């Protein structure tokens, strides 16, 4: 299982709406609107790295109101 945090910047006033839509996507474990340099932080998981890419690129980045994402893959030492 591959897990990652997706840090999301949104258009002004869209954070709650974007978080709610992201939270409903398959593969998204949790999505919350937050304060700070990012507006939404989502925890996602996929069976493989190859499945993680399309989840972020196609599904999450396709949500209206998102301006930028940064994906941070979880590493287990």
mmCIF file of the N, C-alpha and C atoms, coordinates in Angstrom:
data_MODEL
# 
_entry.id   MODEL 
# 
loop_
_atom_site.group_PDB 
_atom_site.id 
_atom_site.type_symbol 
_atom_site.label_atom_id 
_atom_site.label_alt_id 
_atom_site.label_comp_id 
_atom_site.label_asym_id 
_atom_site.label_entity_id 
_atom_site.label_seq_id 
_atom_site.pdbx_PDB_ins_code 
_atom_site.Cartn_x 
_atom_site.Cartn_y 
_atom_site.Cartn_z 
_atom_site.occupancy 
_atom_site.B_iso_or_equiv 
_atom_site.pdbx_formal_charge 
_atom_site.auth_seq_id 
_atom_site.auth_comp_id 
_atom_site.auth_asym_id 
_atom_site.auth_atom_id 
_atom_site.pdbx_PDB_model_num 
ATOM 1   N N  . UNK A 1 1  ? 0.844   -1.177 0.000   1.00 0.00 ? 1  UNK A N  1 
ATOM 2   C CA . UNK A 1 1  ? 0.000   0.000  0.000   1.00 0.00 ? 1  UNK A CA 1 
ATOM 3   C C  . UNK A 1 1  ? 0.890   1.241  0.000   1.00 0.00 ? 1  UNK A C  1 
ATOM 4   N N  . UNK A 1 2  ? 0.601   2.171  -0.889  1.00 0.00 ? 2  UNK A N  1 
ATOM 5   C CA . UNK A 1 2  ? 1.322   3.438  -0.974  1.00 0.00 ? 2  UNK A CA 1 
ATOM 6   C C  . UNK A 1 2  ? 0.407   4.525  -0.422  1.00 0.00 ? 2  UNK A C  1 
ATOM 7   N N  . UNK A 1 3  ? 0.953   5.328  0.493   1.00 0.00 ? 3  UNK A N  1 
ATOM 8   C CA . UNK A 1 3  ? 0.183   6.413  1.087   1.00 0.00 ? 3  UNK A CA 1 
ATOM 9   C C  . UNK A 1 3  ? 0.893   7.727  0.832   1.00 0.00 ? 3  UNK A C  1 
ATOM 10  N N  . UNK A 1 4  ? 0.103   8.805  0.760   1.00 0.00 ? 4  UNK A N  1 
ATOM 11  C CA . UNK A 1 4  ? 0.678   10.126 0.526   1.00 0.00 ? 4  UNK A CA 1 
ATOM 12  C C  . UNK A 1 4  ? -0.236  11.195 1.101   1.00 0.00 ? 4  UNK A C  1 
ATOM 13  N N  . UNK A 1 5  ? 0.361   12.342 1.353   1.00 0.00 ? 5  UNK A N  1 
ATOM 14  C CA . UNK A 1 5  ? -0.402  13.539 1.688   1.00 0.00 ? 5  UNK A CA 1 
ATOM 15  C C  . UNK A 1 5  ? -0.385  14.422 0.454   1.00 0.00 ? 5  UNK A C  1 
ATOM 16  N N  . UNK A 1 6  ? -1.541  14.958 0.113   1.00 0.00 ? 6  UNK A N  1 
ATOM 17  C CA . UNK A 1 6  ? -1.625  15.887 -1.005  1.00 0.00 ? 6  UNK A CA 1 
ATOM 18  C C  . UNK A 1 6  ? -1.968  17.248 -0.413  1.00 0.00 ? 6  UNK A C  1 
ATOM 19  N N  . UNK A 1 7  ? -1.054  18.197 -0.598  1.00 0.00 ? 7  UNK A N  1 
ATOM 20  C CA . UNK A 1 7  ? -1.230  19.560 -0.105  1.00 0.00 ? 7  UNK A CA 1 
ATOM 21  C C  . UNK A 1 7  ? -1.830  20.380 -1.237  1.00 0.00 ? 7  UNK A C  1 
ATOM 22  N N  . UNK A 1 8  ? -2.928  21.057 -0.959  1.00 0.00 ? 8  UNK A N  1 
ATOM 23  C CA . UNK A 1 8  ? -3.710  21.694 -2.013  1.00 0.00 ? 8  UNK A CA 1 
ATOM 24  C C  . UNK A 1 8  ? -3.874  23.181 -1.745  1.00 0.00 ? 8  UNK A C  1 
ATOM 25  N N  . UNK A 1 9  ? -3.620  23.984 -2.764  1.00 0.00 ? 9  UNK A N  1 
ATOM 26  C CA . UNK A 1 9  ? -3.971  25.401 -2.722  1.00 0.00 ? 9  UNK A CA 1 
ATOM 27  C C  . UNK A 1 9  ? -5.205  25.581 -3.591  1.00 0.00 ? 9  UNK A C  1 
ATOM 28  N N  . UNK A 1 10 ? -6.130  26.418 -3.107  1.00 0.00 ? 10 UNK A N  1 
ATOM 29  C CA . UNK A 1 10 ? -7.387  26.626 -3.823  1.00 0.00 ? 10 UNK A CA 1 
ATOM 30  C C  . UNK A 1 10 ? -7.591  28.102 -4.150  1.00 0.00 ? 10 UNK A C  1 
ATOM 31  N N  . UNK A 1 11 ? -8.581  28.357 -4.968  1.00 0.00 ? 11 UNK A N  1 
ATOM 32  C CA . UNK A 1 11 ? -9.020  29.728 -5.193  1.00 0.00 ? 11 UNK A CA 1 
ATOM 33  C C  . UNK A 1 11 ? -9.574  30.267 -3.872  1.00 0.00 ? 11 UNK A C  1 
ATOM 34  N N  . UNK A 1 12 ? -9.551  31.559 -3.707  1.00 0.00 ? 12 UNK A N  1 
ATOM 35  C CA . UNK A 1 12 ? -10.025 32.195 -2.475  1.00 0.00 ? 12 UNK A CA 1 
ATOM 36  C C  . UNK A 1 12 ? -11.471 31.794 -2.192  1.00 0.00 ? 12 UNK A C  1 
ATOM 37  N N  . UNK A 1 13 ? -11.718 31.357 -0.959  1.00 0.00 ? 13 UNK A N  1 
ATOM 38  C CA . UNK A 1 13 ? -13.066 31.014 -0.528  1.00 0.00 ? 13 UNK A CA 1 
ATOM 39  C C  . UNK A 1 13 ? -13.554 29.639 -0.954  1.00 0.00 ? 13 UNK A C  1 
ATOM 40  N N  . UNK A 1 14 ? -12.701 28.824 -1.547  1.00 0.00 ? 14 UNK A N  1 
ATOM 41  C CA . UNK A 1 14 ? -13.117 27.521 -2.075  1.00 0.00 ? 14 UNK A CA 1 
ATOM 42  C C  . UNK A 1 14 ? -12.627 26.325 -1.247  1.00 0.00 ? 14 UNK A C  1 
ATOM 43  N N  . UNK A 1 15 ? -11.883 26.553 -0.165  1.00 0.00 ? 15 UNK A N  1 
ATOM 44  C CA . UNK A 1 15 ? -11.246 25.463 0.564   1.00 0.00 ? 15 UNK A CA 1 
ATOM 45  C C  . UNK A 1 15 ? -12.242 24.424 1.070   1.00 0.00 ? 15 UNK A C  1 
ATOM 46  N N  . UNK A 1 16 ? -13.303 24.845 1.737   1.00 0.00 ? 16 UNK A N  1 
ATOM 47  C CA . UNK A 1 16 ? -14.267 23.885 2.297   1.00 0.00 ? 16 UNK A CA 1 
ATOM 48  C C  . UNK A 1 16 ? -14.945 23.082 1.198   1.00 0.00 ? 16 UNK A C  1 
ATOM 49  N N  . UNK A 1 17 ? -15.302 23.744 0.128   1.00 0.00 ? 17 UNK A N  1 
ATOM 50  C CA . UNK A 1 17 ? -15.961 23.072 -1.007  1.00 0.00 ? 17 UNK A CA 1 
ATOM 51  C C  . UNK A 1 17 ? -15.022 22.056 -1.654  1.00 0.00 ? 17 UNK A C  1 
ATOM 52  N N  . UNK A 1 18 ? -13.767 22.434 -1.851  1.00 0.00 ? 18 UNK A N  1 
ATOM 53  C CA . UNK A 1 18 ? -12.778 21.540 -2.457  1.00 0.00 ? 18 UNK A CA 1 
ATOM 54  C C  . UNK A 1 18 ? -12.512 20.347 -1.537  1.00 0.00 ? 18 UNK A C  1 
ATOM 55  N N  . UNK A 1 19 ? -12.359 20.596 -0.236  1.00 0.00 ? 19 UNK A N  1 
ATOM 56  C CA . UNK A 1 19 ? -12.108 19.505 0.714   1.00 0.00 ? 19 UNK A CA 1 
ATOM 57  C C  . UNK A 1 19 ? -13.244 18.503 0.699   1.00 0.00 ? 19 UNK A C  1 
ATOM 58  N N  . UNK A 1 20 ? -14.479 18.984 0.665   1.00 0.00 ? 20 UNK A N  1 
ATOM 59  C CA . UNK A 1 20 ? -15.635 18.090 0.654   1.00 0.00 ? 20 UNK A CA 1 
ATOM 60  C C  . UNK A 1 20 ? -15.654 17.231 -0.607  1.00 0.00 ? 20 UNK A C  1 
ATOM 61  N N  . UNK A 1 21 ? -15.333 17.835 -1.740  1.00 0.00 ? 21 UNK A N  1 
ATOM 62  C CA . UNK A 1 21 ? -15.343 17.067 -2.992  1.00 0.00 ? 21 UNK A CA 1 
ATOM 63  C C  . UNK A 1 21 ? -14.206 16.047 -3.024  1.00 0.00 ? 21 UNK A C  1 
ATOM 64  N N  . UNK A 1 22 ? -13.030 16.450 -2.581  1.00 0.00 ? 22 UNK A N  1 
ATOM 65  C CA . UNK A 1 22 ? -11.899 15.526 -2.552  1.00 0.00 ? 22 UNK A CA 1 
ATOM 66  C C  . UNK A 1 22 ? -12.190 14.354 -1.615  1.00 0.00 ? 22 UNK A C  1 
ATOM 67  N N  . UNK A 1 23 ? -12.805 14.630 -0.477  1.00 0.00 ? 23 UNK A N  1 
ATOM 68  C CA . UNK A 1 23 ? -13.093 13.591 0.519   1.00 0.00 ? 23 UNK A CA 1 
ATOM 69  C C  . UNK A 1 23 ? -13.947 12.470 -0.054  1.00 0.00 ? 23 UNK A C  1 
ATOM 70  N N  . UNK A 1 24 ? -14.753 12.761 -1.066  1.00 0.00 ? 24 UNK A N  1 
ATOM 71  C CA . UNK A 1 24 ? -15.625 11.763 -1.668  1.00 0.00 ? 24 UNK A CA 1 
ATOM 72  C C  . UNK A 1 24 ? -14.989 10.933 -2.764  1.00 0.00 ? 24 UNK A C  1 
ATOM 73  N N  . UNK A 1 25 ? -13.747 11.212 -3.093  1.00 0.00 ? 25 UNK A N  1 
ATOM 74  C CA . UNK A 1 25 ? -13.087 10.482 -4.172  1.00 0.00 ? 25 UNK A CA 1 
ATOM 75  C C  . UNK A 1 25 ? -12.560 9.132  -3.687  1.00 0.00 ? 25 UNK A C  1 
ATOM 76  N N  . UNK A 1 26 ? -12.637 8.101  -4.536  1.00 0.00 ? 26 UNK A N  1 
ATOM 77  C CA . UNK A 1 26 ? -12.055 6.806  -4.173  1.00 0.00 ? 26 UNK A CA 1 
ATOM 78  C C  . UNK A 1 26 ? -10.551 6.937  -3.960  1.00 0.00 ? 26 UNK A C  1 
ATOM 79  N N  . UNK A 1 27 ? -10.038 6.324  -2.909  1.00 0.00 ? 27 UNK A N  1 
ATOM 80  C CA . UNK A 1 27 ? -8.617  6.393  -2.607  1.00 0.00 ? 27 UNK A CA 1 
ATOM 81  C C  . UNK A 1 27 ? -8.260  7.490  -1.624  1.00 0.00 ? 27 UNK A C  1 
ATOM 82  N N  . UNK A 1 28 ? -9.210  8.389  -1.362  1.00 0.00 ? 28 UNK A N  1 
ATOM 83  C CA . UNK A 1 28 ? -8.965  9.462  -0.395  1.00 0.00 ? 28 UNK A CA 1 
ATOM 84  C C  . UNK A 1 28 ? -9.434  8.984  0.973   1.00 0.00 ? 28 UNK A C  1 
ATOM 85  N N  . UNK A 1 29 ? -8.519  8.953  1.923   1.00 0.00 ? 29 UNK A N  1 
ATOM 86  C CA . UNK A 1 29 ? -8.820  8.508  3.281   1.00 0.00 ? 29 UNK A CA 1 
ATOM 87  C C  . UNK A 1 29 ? -9.404  9.655  4.094   1.00 0.00 ? 29 UNK A C  1 
ATOM 88  N N  . UNK A 1 30 ? -8.869  10.860 3.894   1.00 0.00 ? 30 UNK A N  1 
ATOM 89  C CA . UNK A 1 30 ? -9.278  12.025 4.668   1.00 0.00 ? 30 UNK A CA 1 
ATOM 90  C C  . UNK A 1 30 ? -8.922  13.277 3.895   1.00 0.00 ? 30 UNK A C  1 
ATOM 91  N N  . UNK A 1 31 ? -9.772  14.275 3.927   1.00 0.00 ? 31 UNK A N  1 
ATOM 92  C CA . UNK A 1 31 ? -9.466  15.578 3.337   1.00 0.00 ? 31 UNK A CA 1 
ATOM 93  C C  . UNK A 1 31 ? -10.069 16.649 4.232   1.00 0.00 ? 31 UNK A C  1 
ATOM 94  N N  . UNK A 1 32 ? -9.232  17.584 4.654   1.00 0.00 ? 32 UNK A N  1 
ATOM 95  C CA . UNK A 1 32 ? -9.696  18.633 5.553   1.00 0.00 ? 32 UNK A CA 1 
ATOM 96  C C  . UNK A 1 32 ? -9.174  19.989 5.095   1.00 0.00 ? 32 UNK A C  1 
ATOM 97  N N  . UNK A 1 33 ? -9.993  21.023 5.278   1.00 0.00 ? 33 UNK A N  1 
ATOM 98  C CA . UNK A 1 33 ? -9.516  22.367 5.008   1.00 0.00 ? 33 UNK A CA 1 
ATOM 99  C C  . UNK A 1 33 ? -8.776  22.862 6.244   1.00 0.00 ? 33 UNK A C  1 
ATOM 100 N N  . UNK A 1 34 ? -7.645  23.535 6.015   1.00 0.00 ? 34 UNK A N  1 
ATOM 101 C CA . UNK A 1 34 ? -6.738  23.926 7.079   1.00 0.00 ? 34 UNK A CA 1 
ATOM 102 C C  . UNK A 1 34 ? -6.290  25.373 6.887   1.00 0.00 ? 34 UNK A C  1 
ATOM 103 N N  . UNK A 1 35 ? -5.590  25.906 7.895   1.00 0.00 ? 35 UNK A N  1 
ATOM 104 C CA . UNK A 1 35 ? -4.986  27.224 7.758   1.00 0.00 ? 35 UNK A CA 1 
ATOM 105 C C  . UNK A 1 35 ? -3.508  27.045 7.442   1.00 0.00 ? 35 UNK A C  1 
ATOM 106 N N  . UNK A 1 36 ? -2.889  28.094 6.943   1.00 0.00 ? 36 UNK A N  1 
ATOM 107 C CA . UNK A 1 36 ? -1.465  28.033 6.616   1.00 0.00 ? 36 UNK A CA 1 
ATOM 108 C C  . UNK A 1 36 ? -1.243  28.216 5.131   1.00 0.00 ? 36 UNK A C  1 
ATOM 109 N N  . UNK A 1 37 ? -0.082  27.805 4.646   1.00 0.00 ? 37 UNK A N  1 
ATOM 110 C CA . UNK A 1 37 ? 0.239   28.025 3.231   1.00 0.00 ? 37 UNK A CA 1 
ATOM 111 C C  . UNK A 1 37 ? -0.596  27.179 2.273   1.00 0.00 ? 37 UNK A C  1 
ATOM 112 N N  . UNK A 1 38 ? -1.205  26.104 2.787   1.00 0.00 ? 38 UNK A N  1 
ATOM 113 C CA . UNK A 1 38 ? -2.083  25.275 1.961   1.00 0.00 ? 38 UNK A CA 1 
ATOM 114 C C  . UNK A 1 38 ? -3.493  25.382 2.514   1.00 0.00 ? 38 UNK A C  1 
ATOM 115 N N  . UNK A 1 39 ? -4.465  25.150 1.665   1.00 0.00 ? 39 UNK A N  1 
ATOM 116 C CA . UNK A 1 39 ? -5.868  25.307 2.042   1.00 0.00 ? 39 UNK A CA 1 
ATOM 117 C C  . UNK A 1 39 ? -6.531  23.987 2.397   1.00 0.00 ? 39 UNK A C  1 
ATOM 118 N N  . UNK A 1 40 ? -6.051  22.897 1.801   1.00 0.00 ? 40 UNK A N  1 
ATOM 119 C CA . UNK A 1 40 ? -6.609  21.565 2.044   1.00 0.00 ? 40 UNK A CA 1 
ATOM 120 C C  . UNK A 1 40 ? -5.448  20.583 2.136   1.00 0.00 ? 40 UNK A C  1 
ATOM 121 N N  . UNK A 1 41 ? -5.547  19.643 3.073   1.00 0.00 ? 41 UNK A N  1 
ATOM 122 C CA . UNK A 1 41 ? -4.595  18.541 3.136   1.00 0.00 ? 41 UNK A CA 1 
ATOM 123 C C  . UNK A 1 41 ? -5.396  17.249 3.044   1.00 0.00 ? 41 UNK A C  1 
ATOM 124 N N  . UNK A 1 42 ? -4.999  16.394 2.112   1.00 0.00 ? 42 UNK A N  1 
ATOM 125 C CA . UNK A 1 42 ? -5.692  15.120 1.913   1.00 0.00 ? 42 UNK A CA 1 
ATOM 126 C C  . UNK A 1 42 ? -4.715  13.975 2.153   1.00 0.00 ? 42 UNK A C  1 
ATOM 127 N N  . UNK A 1 43 ? -5.203  12.928 2.790   1.00 0.00 ? 43 UNK A N  1 
ATOM 128 C CA . UNK A 1 43 ? -4.421  11.682 2.936   1.00 0.00 ? 43 UNK A CA 1 
ATOM 129 C C  . UNK A 1 43 ? -5.004  10.703 1.932   1.00 0.00 ? 43 UNK A C  1 
ATOM 130 N N  . UNK A 1 44 ? -4.155  10.166 1.072   1.00 0.00 ? 44 UNK A N  1 
ATOM 131 C CA . UNK A 1 44 ? -4.621  9.258  0.026   1.00 0.00 ? 44 UNK A CA 1 
ATOM 132 C C  . UNK A 1 44 ? -3.844  7.953  0.103   1.00 0.00 ? 44 UNK A C  1 
ATOM 133 N N  . UNK A 1 45 ? -4.423  6.900  -0.466  1.00 0.00 ? 45 UNK A N  1 
ATOM 134 C CA . UNK A 1 45 ? -3.717  5.630  -0.548  1.00 0.00 ? 45 UNK A CA 1 
ATOM 135 C C  . UNK A 1 45 ? -4.105  4.906  -1.826  1.00 0.00 ? 45 UNK A C  1 
ATOM 136 N N  . UNK A 1 46 ? -3.154  4.125  -2.307  1.00 0.00 ? 46 UNK A N  1 
ATOM 137 C CA . UNK A 1 46 ? -3.344  3.335  -3.521  1.00 0.00 ? 46 UNK A CA 1 
ATOM 138 C C  . UNK A 1 46 ? -2.534  2.051  -3.367  1.00 0.00 ? 46 UNK A C  1 
ATOM 139 N N  . UNK A 1 47 ? -2.879  1.062  -4.148  1.00 0.00 ? 47 UNK A N  1 
ATOM 140 C CA . UNK A 1 47 ? -2.184  -0.225 -4.071  1.00 0.00 ? 47 UNK A CA 1 
ATOM 141 C C  . UNK A 1 47 ? -0.725  -0.108 -4.517  1.00 0.00 ? 47 UNK A C  1 
ATOM 142 N N  . UNK A 1 48 ? -0.471  0.732  -5.519  1.00 0.00 ? 48 UNK A N  1 
ATOM 143 C CA . UNK A 1 48 ? 0.879   0.890  -6.054  1.00 0.00 ? 48 UNK A CA 1 
ATOM 144 C C  . UNK A 1 48 ? 1.144   2.351  -6.385  1.00 0.00 ? 48 UNK A C  1 
ATOM 145 N N  . UNK A 1 49 ? 2.414   2.675  -6.600  1.00 0.00 ? 49 UNK A N  1 
ATOM 146 C CA . UNK A 1 49 ? 2.778   4.028  -7.027  1.00 0.00 ? 49 UNK A CA 1 
ATOM 147 C C  . UNK A 1 49 ? 2.130   4.336  -8.370  1.00 0.00 ? 49 UNK A C  1 
ATOM 148 N N  . UNK A 1 50 ? 2.035   3.336  -9.237  1.00 0.00 ? 50 UNK A N  1 
ATOM 149 C CA . UNK A 1 50 ? 1.422   3.540  -10.547 1.00 0.00 ? 50 UNK A CA 1 
ATOM 150 C C  . UNK A 1 50 ? -0.052  3.919  -10.437 1.00 0.00 ? 50 UNK A C  1 
ATOM 151 N N  . UNK A 1 51 ? -0.722  3.493  -9.389  1.00 0.00 ? 51 UNK A N  1 
ATOM 152 C CA . UNK A 1 51 ? -2.121  3.863  -9.183  1.00 0.00 ? 51 UNK A CA 1 
ATOM 153 C C  . UNK A 1 51 ? -2.249  5.202  -8.465  1.00 0.00 ? 51 UNK A C  1 
ATOM 154 N N  . UNK A 1 52 ? -1.228  5.588  -7.717  1.00 0.00 ? 52 UNK A N  1 
ATOM 155 C CA . UNK A 1 52 ? -1.256  6.857  -7.000  1.00 0.00 ? 52 UNK A CA 1 
ATOM 156 C C  . UNK A 1 52 ? -1.232  8.043  -7.969  1.00 0.00 ? 52 UNK A C  1 
ATOM 157 N N  . UNK A 1 53 ? -0.425  7.935  -9.012  1.00 0.00 ? 53 UNK A N  1 
ATOM 158 C CA . UNK A 1 53 ? -0.307  9.022  -9.995  1.00 0.00 ? 53 UNK A CA 1 
ATOM 159 C C  . UNK A 1 53 ? -1.641  9.442  -10.591 1.00 0.00 ? 53 UNK A C  1 
ATOM 160 N N  . UNK A 1 54 ? -2.400  8.514  -11.162 1.00 0.00 ? 54 UNK A N  1 
ATOM 161 C CA . UNK A 1 54 ? -3.694  8.898  -11.743 1.00 0.00 ? 54 UNK A CA 1 
ATOM 162 C C  . UNK A 1 54 ? -4.690  9.435  -10.708 1.00 0.00 ? 54 UNK A C  1 
ATOM 163 N N  . UNK A 1 55 ? -4.616  8.919  -9.473  1.00 0.00 ? 55 UNK A N  1 
ATOM 164 C CA . UNK A 1 55 ? -5.504  9.423  -8.427  1.00 0.00 ? 55 UNK A CA 1 
ATOM 165 C C  . UNK A 1 55 ? -5.273  10.914 -8.229  1.00 0.00 ? 55 UNK A C  1 
ATOM 166 N N  . UNK A 1 56 ? -4.001  11.299 -8.156  1.00 0.00 ? 56 UNK A N  1 
ATOM 167 C CA . UNK A 1 56 ? -3.685  12.710 -7.933  1.00 0.00 ? 56 UNK A CA 1 
ATOM 168 C C  . UNK A 1 56 ? -3.882  13.509 -9.207  1.00 0.00 ? 56 UNK A C  1 
ATOM 169 N N  . UNK A 1 57 ? -3.313  13.027 -10.306 1.00 0.00 ? 57 UNK A N  1 
ATOM 170 C CA . UNK A 1 57 ? -3.318  13.800 -11.548 1.00 0.00 ? 57 UNK A CA 1 
ATOM 171 C C  . UNK A 1 57 ? -4.705  13.942 -12.167 1.00 0.00 ? 57 UNK A C  1 
ATOM 172 N N  . UNK A 1 58 ? -5.459  12.886 -12.207 1.00 0.00 ? 58 UNK A N  1 
ATOM 173 C CA . UNK A 1 58 ? -6.754  12.924 -12.889 1.00 0.00 ? 58 UNK A CA 1 
ATOM 174 C C  . UNK A 1 58 ? -7.892  13.326 -11.969 1.00 0.00 ? 58 UNK A C  1 
ATOM 175 N N  . UNK A 1 59 ? -7.934  12.698 -10.804 1.00 0.00 ? 59 UNK A N  1 
ATOM 176 C CA . UNK A 1 59 ? -9.096  12.899 -9.942  1.00 0.00 ? 59 UNK A CA 1 
ATOM 177 C C  . UNK A 1 59 ? -8.969  14.142 -9.068  1.00 0.00 ? 59 UNK A C  1 
ATOM 178 N N  . UNK A 1 60 ? -7.918  14.230 -8.285  1.00 0.00 ? 60 UNK A N  1 
ATOM 179 C CA . UNK A 1 60 ? -7.794  15.364 -7.360  1.00 0.00 ? 60 UNK A CA 1 
ATOM 180 C C  . UNK A 1 60 ? -7.552  16.661 -8.123  1.00 0.00 ? 60 UNK A C  1 
ATOM 181 N N  . UNK A 1 61 ? -6.611  16.668 -9.043  1.00 0.00 ? 61 UNK A N  1 
ATOM 182 C CA . UNK A 1 61 ? -6.330  17.905 -9.773  1.00 0.00 ? 61 UNK A CA 1 
ATOM 183 C C  . UNK A 1 61 ? -7.482  18.319 -10.689 1.00 0.00 ? 61 UNK A C  1 
ATOM 184 N N  . UNK A 1 62 ? -8.413  17.413 -10.926 1.00 0.00 ? 62 UNK A N  1 
ATOM 185 C CA . UNK A 1 62 ? -9.578  17.742 -11.744 1.00 0.00 ? 62 UNK A CA 1 
ATOM 186 C C  . UNK A 1 62 ? -10.688 18.451 -10.985 1.00 0.00 ? 62 UNK A C  1 
ATOM 187 N N  . UNK A 1 63 ? -10.543 18.568 -9.666  1.00 0.00 ? 63 UNK A N  1 
ATOM 188 C CA . UNK A 1 63 ? -11.568 19.236 -8.859  1.00 0.00 ? 63 UNK A CA 1 
ATOM 189 C C  . UNK A 1 63 ? -11.515 20.738 -9.129  1.00 0.00 ? 63 UNK A C  1 
ATOM 190 N N  . UNK A 1 64 ? -12.666 21.301 -9.425  1.00 0.00 ? 64 UNK A N  1 
ATOM 191 C CA . UNK A 1 64 ? -12.750 22.731 -9.728  1.00 0.00 ? 64 UNK A CA 1 
ATOM 192 C C  . UNK A 1 64 ? -12.409 23.549 -8.481  1.00 0.00 ? 64 UNK A C  1 
ATOM 193 N N  . UNK A 1 65 ? -11.590 24.573 -8.661  1.00 0.00 ? 65 UNK A N  1 
ATOM 194 C CA . UNK A 1 65 ? -11.212 25.456 -7.571  1.00 0.00 ? 65 UNK A CA 1 
ATOM 195 C C  . UNK A 1 65 ? -9.795  25.234 -7.080  1.00 0.00 ? 65 UNK A C  1 
ATOM 196 N N  . UNK A 1 66 ? -9.151  24.156 -7.538  1.00 0.00 ? 66 UNK A N  1 
ATOM 197 C CA . UNK A 1 66 ? -7.769  23.883 -7.145  1.00 0.00 ? 66 UNK A CA 1 
ATOM 198 C C  . UNK A 1 66 ? -6.823  24.659 -8.059  1.00 0.00 ? 66 UNK A C  1 
ATOM 199 N N  . UNK A 1 67 ? -5.827  25.308 -7.451  1.00 0.00 ? 67 UNK A N  1 
ATOM 200 C CA . UNK A 1 67 ? -4.841  26.033 -8.246  1.00 0.00 ? 67 UNK A CA 1 
ATOM 201 C C  . UNK A 1 67 ? -3.484  25.341 -8.270  1.00 0.00 ? 67 UNK A C  1 
ATOM 202 N N  . UNK A 1 68 ? -3.185  24.542 -7.210  1.00 0.00 ? 68 UNK A N  1 
ATOM 203 C CA . UNK A 1 68 ? -1.875  23.892 -7.143  1.00 0.00 ? 68 UNK A CA 1 
ATOM 204 C C  . UNK A 1 68 ? -1.917  22.737 -6.157  1.00 0.00 ? 68 UNK A C  1 
ATOM 205 N N  . UNK A 1 69 ? -1.162  21.669 -6.447  1.00 0.00 ? 69 UNK A N  1 
ATOM 206 C CA . UNK A 1 69 ? -1.026  20.566 -5.493  1.00 0.00 ? 69 UNK A CA 1 
ATOM 207 C C  . UNK A 1 69 ? 0.442   20.189 -5.341  1.00 0.00 ? 69 UNK A C  1 
ATOM 208 N N  . UNK A 1 70 ? 0.750   19.651 -4.161  1.00 0.00 ? 70 UNK A N  1 
ATOM 209 C CA . UNK A 1 70 ? 2.062   19.075 -3.891  1.00 0.00 ? 70 UNK A CA 1 
ATOM 210 C C  . UNK A 1 70 ? 1.801   17.730 -3.250  1.00 0.00 ? 70 UNK A C  1 
ATOM 211 N N  . UNK A 1 71 ? 2.397   16.670 -3.793  1.00 0.00 ? 71 UNK A N  1 
ATOM 212 C CA . UNK A 1 71 ? 2.193   15.330 -3.264  1.00 0.00 ? 71 UNK A CA 1 
ATOM 213 C C  . UNK A 1 71 ? 3.419   14.885 -2.501  1.00 0.00 ? 71 UNK A C  1 
ATOM 214 N N  . UNK A 1 72 ? 3.193   14.471 -1.245  1.00 0.00 ? 72 UNK A N  1 
ATOM 215 C CA . UNK A 1 72 ? 4.275   14.018 -0.361  1.00 0.00 ? 72 UNK A CA 1 
ATOM 216 C C  . UNK A 1 72 ? 4.022   12.551 -0.020  1.00 0.00 ? 72 UNK A C  1 
ATOM 217 N N  . UNK A 1 73 ? 4.810   11.658 -0.605  1.00 0.00 ? 73 UNK A N  1 
ATOM 218 C CA . UNK A 1 73 ? 4.640   10.232 -0.360  1.00 0.00 ? 73 UNK A CA 1 
ATOM 219 C C  . UNK A 1 73 ? 5.162   9.877  1.027   1.00 0.00 ? 73 UNK A C  1 
ATOM 220 N N  . UNK A 1 74 ? 4.397   9.054  1.723   1.00 0.00 ? 74 UNK A N  1 
ATOM 221 C CA . UNK A 1 74 ? 4.795   8.600  3.050   1.00 0.00 ? 74 UNK A CA 1 
ATOM 222 C C  . UNK A 1 74 ? 5.867   7.528  2.891   1.00 0.00 ? 74 UNK A C  1 
ATOM 223 N N  . UNK A 1 75 ? 6.956   7.655  3.655   1.00 0.00 ? 75 UNK A N  1 
ATOM 224 C CA . UNK A 1 75 ? 8.010   6.640  3.645   1.00 0.00 ? 75 UNK A CA 1 
ATOM 225 C C  . UNK A 1 75 ? 8.006   5.949  5.008   1.00 0.00 ? 75 UNK A C  1 
ATOM 226 N N  . UNK A 1 76 ? 8.199   4.669  4.979   1.00 0.00 ? 76 UNK A N  1 
ATOM 227 C CA . UNK A 1 76 ? 8.253   3.893  6.199   1.00 0.00 ? 76 UNK A CA 1 
ATOM 228 C C  . UNK A 1 76 ? 9.675   3.407  6.394   1.00 0.00 ? 76 UNK A C  1 
ATOM 229 N N  . UNK A 1 77 ? 10.338  3.913  7.424   1.00 0.00 ? 77 UNK A N  1 
ATOM 230 C CA . UNK A 1 77 ? 11.749  3.560  7.664   1.00 0.00 ? 77 UNK A CA 1 
ATOM 231 C C  . UNK A 1 77 ? 11.852  2.273  8.443   1.00 0.00 ? 77 UNK A C  1 
# 
